[in-house]
Amino acid sequence: MPDVIINLSMGKIIQSGNGLFSEGLKDPCPYCQQDDCYGNCDGSAGDVDGLESEEEMVDRQIYNATIDGIESLTLALLSNGALRYDDPKLKEALETALEATANSRP
């Protein structure tokens, strides 16, 4: 099956042979630019003291975990046939969920 890309205003969700993942939806670590970093990176971005407080790091982690949940739910619904990639309501629902997630941040 070829890759399926759902383009969204905030980024994209991609279904490939490797599963479902997103691009541009998660907040990257300001130190290493990885979106799955939990404060244990090597600081390869150089001198970045004070870029992110502990509270900001926790907020970023919660936000990114929420995006992971949206991705997982989307994959489950698409995999079992409850949703179709070409249904415009899917894109609308994802946009609404992502916007609500972004707006719920402190």
PyMOL commands that set and color helices and strands:
alter all, ss='L'
color gray80, all
select helices_A, chain A and resi 54-79+88-103
alter helices_A, ss='H'
color red, helices_A
select strands_A, chain A and resi 4-7+12-16+19-23
alter strands_A, ss='S'
color yellow, strands_A
deselect
rebuild
show_as cartoon
